[in-house]
Amino acid sequence: MTSQLRLESFGATHVGCVRTNNEDSYWVSPERNIWVVADGMGGHEKGEWAACEVTKAISQIVPSGDFNADCNALADAIHGANATIFQAGQKQGVQMGSTVVALYLSGAHFALFWVGDSRAYLLRGGTLHRLTSDHSQVQAMVDRGLIAPEDAASHPMAHVLARAVGAQAGLEVDVITDEAEPGDVFLLCSDGLTNRIPDEEIATILAAEGHRSALDRLIALTLERNAPDNVTAVIVGASEATRLVPLPTLGGAQP
């Protein structure tokens, strides 16, 4: 698989300041140009297992270089994880599931897949674009004009998901595709981060610091604000690939 962009990526997760176990999972594969963040639900081992099932399913994909075929394979992997988690929950008599946000880059194309309220952002030209829309009860209320966007984070139903991998037998996965550009910075993260850092501050950090430093700063700032939830983030930066230009052959006899 060839790429017209040079990619640099980093990922990190932390249990947070309150919880004793980490139900988040992430997978970073610069070799395959796939990056994933998943946030489990169901409590303790169940949520952790569900999130790991999602990242494990996606980690089995080996891109072919055919963008459309690879996108179908990614979607199929998420649907496969949904079936695995749902069937396990049915057998155990419990409900468990996971969010997922996954980024795939091939050449100048990117595809983004998500279910739940883990988010993806794109910083381009100094402007932060939120690429995902939360699959949550509160976001549905915002969309219908029932509550103001600024009241969403503090709403008592803020953590109630409308859609999650493994919660139901059927699943709808949202997907967008577009072109990536040199200078693009992608951020994938669980809601443990976005519940503590507003978009304006995320934009400032991504624009002002290197990718590794920005990741460390985002995690540290979340913890400074008493992170009641697990926090996970992955940053992917794109720059123009170095091109080798052959020098003209010089004529004349060699000494």
C-alpha positions as CSV (number, residue, x, y, z in Angstrom):
1,M,0.0,0.0,0.0
2,T,1.5,3.3,-1.0
3,S,0.8,6.6,0.6
4,Q,1.2,10.2,-0.7
5,L,1.4,11.4,2.9
6,R,3.9,10.9,5.7
7,L,2.1,9.9,8.8
8,E,3.1,10.2,12.5
9,S,0.8,8.8,15.2
10,F,0.8,8.3,18.9
11,G,-1.8,6.8,21.4
12,A,-2.2,6.7,25.1
13,T,-4.8,5.7,27.7
14,H,-5.2,6.2,31.4
15,V,-7.6,4.8,34.0
16,G,-8.4,8.3,35.3
17,C,-8.7,9.6,38.8
18,V,-11.7,7.7,40.1
19,R,-12.1,4.3,38.5
20,T,-10.0,1.2,39.3
21,N,-10.1,-0.5,35.9
22,N,-9.7,0.8,32.4
23,E,-12.6,-0.1,30.1
24,D,-11.0,1.9,27.2
25,S,-9.0,0.2,24.5
26,Y,-7.0,1.5,21.5
27,W,-5.1,0.2,18.6
28,V,-2.5,2.0,16.6
29,S,-1.1,0.5,13.4
30,P,0.9,2.9,11.3
31,E,2.0,-0.1,9.2
32,R,-1.6,-0.7,8.1
33,N,-2.7,3.0,8.4
34,I,-5.5,2.1,10.9
35,W,-6.2,3.7,14.2
36,V,-8.9,2.8,16.7
37,V,-10.4,4.0,20.0
38,A,-13.1,2.0,21.9
39,D,-14.8,2.7,25.2
40,G,-16.5,-0.3,26.8
41,M,-19.7,-0.3,28.8
42,G,-21.1,-2.9,31.1
43,G,-19.0,-2.5,34.1
44,H,-15.6,-3.7,35.1
45,E,-14.4,-6.8,33.1
46,K,-17.4,-6.8,30.8
47,G,-16.8,-3.3,29.4
48,E,-13.1,-3.9,29.2
49,W,-13.7,-7.2,27.3
50,A,-16.2,-5.6,24.9
51,A,-13.8,-2.7,24.0
52,C,-11.0,-5.2,23.5
53,E,-13.2,-7.3,21.2
54,V,-13.8,-4.3,19.0
55,T,-10.1,-3.4,18.7
56,K,-9.2,-7.1,18.2
57,A,-11.7,-7.5,15.4
58,I,-10.3,-4.5,13.5
59,S,-6.7,-5.5,14.2
60,Q,-7.3,-8.6,12.0
61,I,-7.7,-6.5,8.9
62,V,-4.8,-6.4,6.5
63,P,-5.6,-3.7,3.9
64,S,-5.4,-4.7,0.3
65,G,-4.9,-1.2,-1.1
66,D,-8.3,-1.2,-2.7
67,F,-9.9,1.7,-0.7
68,N,-13.5,0.6,-1.1
69,A,-12.8,-3.0,-0.3
70,D,-10.8,-2.1,2.7
71,C,-13.6,0.2,4.0
72,N,-16.1,-2.7,3.6
73,A,-13.7,-4.9,5.5
74,L,-13.5,-2.4,8.4
75,A,-17.3,-2.1,8.5
76,D,-17.6,-5.9,8.5
77,A,-15.1,-6.2,11.4
78,I,-17.2,-3.8,13.5
79,H,-20.4,-5.8,12.6
80,G,-18.6,-9.0,13.5
81,A,-17.6,-7.6,16.9
82,N,-21.2,-6.5,17.4
83,A,-22.4,-10.1,16.9
84,T,-19.7,-11.5,19.2
85,I,-20.4,-9.1,22.1
86,F,-24.2,-9.3,21.7
87,Q,-24.2,-13.1,21.8
88,A,-22.0,-13.1,24.9
89,G,-24.3,-10.7,26.6
90,Q,-27.3,-12.9,25.8
91,K,-25.6,-16.0,27.2
92,Q,-24.6,-14.2,30.4
93,G,-27.9,-12.3,30.8
94,V,-26.3,-8.9,30.8
95,Q,-26.0,-6.0,28.5
96,M,-22.5,-4.9,27.5
97,G,-21.1,-3.0,24.6
98,S,-18.5,-0.5,23.4
99,T,-18.2,2.6,21.4
100,V,-15.8,2.7,18.5
101,V,-14.1,5.4,16.4
102,A,-11.7,4.1,13.7
103,L,-9.6,6.0,11.1
104,Y,-8.2,4.4,7.9
105,L,-5.9,6.2,5.5
106,S,-5.0,5.0,2.0
107,G,-3.0,7.3,-0.3
108,A,-4.8,10.7,0.0
109,H,-8.1,9.1,1.0
110,F,-9.4,8.7,4.6
111,A,-12.4,6.9,6.0
112,L,-13.8,7.3,9.5
113,F,-16.1,4.9,11.2
114,W,-17.9,5.4,14.5
115,V,-20.6,4.1,16.8
116,G,-21.4,5.8,20.2
117,D,-19.9,8.9,21.7
118,S,-16.2,8.4,21.2
119,R,-15.2,11.3,18.8
120,A,-12.9,12.2,15.9
121,Y,-11.7,15.7,15.2
122,L,-9.7,17.1,12.3
123,L,-7.4,20.2,12.7
124,R,-6.9,21.7,9.3
125,G,-5.5,25.2,8.6
126,G,-5.8,26.1,12.3
127,T,-9.5,25.2,12.4
128,L,-10.8,22.3,14.4
129,H,-13.6,20.3,12.7
130,R,-15.6,17.7,14.6
131,L,-16.1,14.8,12.2
132,T,-18.4,12.7,14.3
133,S,-21.8,13.2,15.9
134,D,-22.5,11.5,19.2
135,H,-24.9,8.6,19.2
136,S,-26.4,9.6,22.6
137,Q,-29.7,10.5,24.0
138,V,-28.5,14.0,24.9
139,Q,-27.2,14.6,21.3
140,A,-30.6,13.6,20.0
141,M,-32.1,16.2,22.3
142,V,-29.7,18.8,21.1
143,D,-30.5,17.9,17.5
144,R,-34.2,18.3,18.2
145,G,-33.6,21.7,19.9
146,L,-34.8,20.4,23.3
147,I,-31.6,21.5,25.1
148,A,-28.8,23.9,24.3
149,P,-25.4,22.4,23.1
150,E,-23.6,24.0,26.0
151,D,-25.9,22.1,28.5
152,A,-25.3,18.7,27.0
153,A,-22.2,17.8,29.0
154,S,-23.8,18.5,32.4
155,H,-27.2,16.8,31.5
156,P,-28.1,13.9,33.8
157,M,-28.5,11.6,30.7
158,A,-25.1,12.6,29.2
159,H,-23.7,9.1,29.5
160,V,-26.8,7.3,28.0
161,L,-25.9,6.0,24.6
162,A,-28.4,5.6,21.8
163,R,-26.1,3.2,19.9
164,A,-23.2,0.9,20.9
165,V,-21.4,-2.1,19.5
166,G,-22.9,-5.2,21.0
167,A,-25.9,-3.6,22.6
168,Q,-28.4,-4.9,20.1
169,A,-28.4,-7.7,17.5
170,G,-28.4,-5.2,14.6
171,L,-26.0,-2.2,14.3
172,E,-25.8,0.9,12.1
173,V,-22.2,2.1,11.6
174,D,-21.7,5.7,10.5
175,V,-19.0,6.3,7.9
176,I,-17.6,9.3,6.2
177,T,-14.8,9.4,3.5
178,D,-12.8,12.4,2.3
179,E,-9.4,13.5,1.1
180,A,-6.5,14.0,3.6
181,E,-4.1,16.9,3.1
182,P,-0.6,17.7,4.3
183,G,-0.8,19.4,7.7
184,D,-3.9,17.6,8.8
185,V,-4.1,16.4,12.4
186,F,-6.6,13.8,13.4
187,L,-7.7,13.2,17.0
188,L,-9.6,10.1,18.1
189,C,-10.7,10.0,21.7
190,S,-13.1,8.6,24.3
191,D,-15.6,10.8,26.1
192,G,-13.4,10.8,29.2
193,L,-11.3,13.5,27.3
194,T,-14.1,15.5,25.8
195,N,-16.1,15.7,29.0
196,R,-13.1,17.6,30.6
197,I,-11.6,19.5,27.7
198,P,-13.8,21.7,25.4
199,D,-13.3,21.8,21.7
200,E,-11.7,25.3,21.7
201,E,-9.0,24.1,24.1
202,I,-8.4,20.9,22.1
203,A,-7.9,23.1,19.0
204,T,-5.3,25.3,20.8
205,I,-3.3,22.3,22.1
206,L,-3.3,20.5,18.7
207,A,-2.2,23.7,16.9
208,A,0.5,24.8,19.3
209,E,2.3,21.6,20.1
210,G,4.0,18.6,18.4
211,H,1.9,15.5,18.1
212,R,3.5,13.6,21.0
213,S,3.5,16.7,23.2
214,A,-0.1,17.4,22.3
215,L,-1.2,13.9,23.3
216,D,0.7,14.1,26.6
217,R,-0.9,17.5,27.3
218,L,-4.4,16.4,26.6
219,I,-4.1,13.4,28.9
220,A,-2.4,15.4,31.6
221,L,-5.0,18.2,31.5
222,T,-7.8,15.7,31.7
223,L,-6.2,14.2,34.8
224,E,-5.6,17.6,36.3
225,R,-9.4,18.1,36.1
226,N,-10.0,15.0,38.2
227,A,-10.9,12.7,35.3
228,P,-13.8,10.7,36.7
229,D,-13.7,8.4,33.6
230,N,-11.1,6.5,31.7
231,V,-9.4,8.7,29.1
232,T,-7.9,7.6,25.7
233,A,-6.6,9.5,22.8
234,V,-4.9,8.8,19.5
235,I,-3.3,11.6,17.4
236,V,-2.4,11.1,13.7
237,G,-0.5,13.8,11.9
238,A,-0.1,14.0,8.1
239,S,2.7,15.8,6.3
240,E,3.9,15.8,2.7
241,A,5.9,12.8,1.8
242,T,9.6,13.4,0.9
243,R,10.1,12.9,-2.8
244,L,13.5,12.0,-4.2
245,V,14.4,14.0,-7.3
246,P,17.3,12.4,-9.3
247,L,20.1,14.7,-10.2
248,P,20.9,15.0,-13.9
249,T,23.8,12.9,-15.1
250,L,27.0,15.0,-15.6
251,G,28.8,14.3,-18.8
252,G,32.6,14.3,-19.4
253,A,35.4,12.0,-18.4
254,Q,35.9,11.1,-14.8
255,P,39.3,11.8,-13.4
